[in-house]
Amino acid sequence: MKKNMAIAIPDEIIMNKIYFFRGQKVMIDRDLAELYQVETRRLNEQVKRNAKRFPEDFMFQLN
């Protein structure tokens, strides 16, 4: 059984992964997955499966 382990991440590392795009603060899924130590595709799958748990504007795709 895995225990939930909290890992302290320095604020500077997180701040360096936040971008400003059209006046909005944005994090790229790849960077967010890295912070959570999961694969990007798994992060995206979980967000889609649990869409009701996230604000409507939590995630968007660029094309």
ABEGO torsion letter per residue (X at the ends): XBBBBBBBBBAAAAAAABBBBGGBBBBBAAAAAAAAGBBAAAAAAAAAAAAAABBAAABBBBX
